[in-house]
Amino acid sequence: MNDESDKPLEVLAEGKFLRLLKRGRWEYVERSTARGAAFVVAVTDEEELVLVEQFRVPLGQQSIELPAGIIGDEAQFSDESALESGLRELEEETGFRAARAELLFVGPTAPGLSSEHISFIRAFELRRVGPGGGVADEDIQVHVVPLERIDEWLAMKREAGCCIEPRIYAGLYFAKAMNRS
């Protein structure tokens, strides 16, 4: 096994939010101002999955995603847990507030590219308390899609030129599994 963990760490570049690092022959990215990201699997009582759509500059196109946010990226949220961050982001982005939530799992985002870990959170007992749309310069569209039509809806959005973020499918696994129990 060649893990290169004994090699010195070199900072190749650093921006406001990200660092490009090198250890041995391996280059990777880490967030410099956060502790990871929280992704929320939010299903209404009517068995609809709550999704968001927004333009993503690195992709150059609209992206369909689970509601999500960076954990601890701002001073006022530096002590937030993954659950707290996820629930705050759910409300900011979608206008839905959850009465309770559960941490499903934590795992790496892209182990060959980044040191970041993501937390998947399941939100329960949703109540609409606002329009959503995000904060400041975010322009987030909220979609509430019946689980029974989700595959058809995602295909339609893909055909319309949207990128479908693959974590949606992990979220669907948990949404469908938990709705059966």
N, C-alpha and C positions, 0 to 999 in steps of 0.2 A: 504494500500500500504506500503510495506516494502522496502524503497529505500536505507537505511543504509548510506545516505549521511552525517549524523551527526557523524558517527564513525570515529575514527582517521585513517589516511592513514599510512600504514607500507610498507617499501621497503623490499621485501624478497630477491631479488637478482638484480644485475645490471651488465650488460655487456657493451661493447662498443656502441651498437646501441639500446638495449632494456632494459627495466626495468620490473621486475615482482613485482606487487603491490598487497596489500591486504587491503580491506576496509570492516570491519565487517567480514562476512563469505565469501566474494567474492574475488577471486583471478583473476587478469587480467594482460595483458601486455600493455605497452605503448612504443612508440618509444621515445628514449631520445634525438635524434639528428635531428628530422624532424617534419614537420607539417602535415603529411598525405601523400597520394599517388594520382597520377594523371593517369587515364586510358584513352587511346585515341581510339575513334571510327573513323578510317580512311578508307574512301571509295574512290577509284579512279574514274575518269570520266567514266571508262569502267564498273562501278558497281562491283568492286572487293574489298573485305575486306582485309585489310592489317593485318596480324597476325605475331607473333613471336613464335619461338620454342627454348627452352633452358632447360638444365638440372637443376633441382631444388633439392638441397641437402636434404631438409627436406622430400621430397617425394621419393627420390632415383630413379627418373625417369625423362624422358623428359616431358615437359609441353607445351601445346599450349595455348597462351595467347594473349590478346590485348597488343599492345605496352604500356608500363607504366614505371613510375619511382617515386621515393620518392621525396617529395617536401621539399626543404631546407635542405637536408642532408649533403651538403658540404658547407664550408665557402664561396666559391665564388658564391654559389647559394642561400645563406641564405635569401635573400630578394625577391626571385622569387615568382611570383603568381602561382596558379595551372595551368593557361593557359600557361604561359611561360615555366614552368617545363614540362608540357605535350608535348608541341611542340618541346622543346629541346630533350626530350627523344625519340619522334617519329623519329627525324632525326638521332640521335645517333644509335638507335636500328634498324631502317628500311631503312635509306637512303632517306626517303621521307620528303619533306618540304611542309608545308601547307601555302597557301596565307592568309588564315583566319581561325579562330576557334571560337567556342562557348562553354561556360560552360553549360552543360546540367543539372547536379544536383550534390549535395554533400550529402553523407550519410555514415553511419557507415559501416565498413568493416565486422566485426563479433561482434555484440554488447555484446555477452556473453563471449567473449574472449579478446577483445582489445578495447582500447579507440580511436583507429585510425579512421579517416574519409577519404573517398576517393572521388575524384572529377572525374566525367565522362565528357570528352571533345569530341566534334565532330569537326574533322578537315576537311576542305574543300579545293578544288582546289589544289590537291596534284601534286607535281613535283618531280621526282626522281633526287636527287643531289649527291648521293653516294651509296656505297654498303650496308651500315648498318652494323650490326654485333655487335654493342655495343662498349664499351670502355674497355681498360686494359684487365682484365682476363675474360670478358664476351665472350661467344661463342654462339652468337645468330644467328639462321637461320631465314630468312625472307620468309614468304609465302604470296602470293597475290592470293586470292581465289575468283572466281566468286560467287556472292551472290546466283545465281540460282543453284549452286552446293555445297553450303556450308554444308548442312546437310550430304550429301554423303561424302564429304571430311573429315569432323570431325569424322564421323563414321569410315572411313578408318584409320585415325590417332589413334583413340581409339583402334581399333582392332590390330594396330601395336604396342600397348603398351604405347602410350602417355597418359598422364593425360590431360583432357580438362578442363581448368579453367572456372568455371561457369559464370564469368562476361562476357564472350564472348556472352552469350545468351542475357544479358541485352544490350550489344552493338549492337547485331543484331536487337533487337527491335527498337532502335533508327535509325540504318542504314536503315532498311526497311521502317519505318514510314517517315523518311525525304526524302527518294527517291521517295515516292508517291506524295509528295507535290511539 
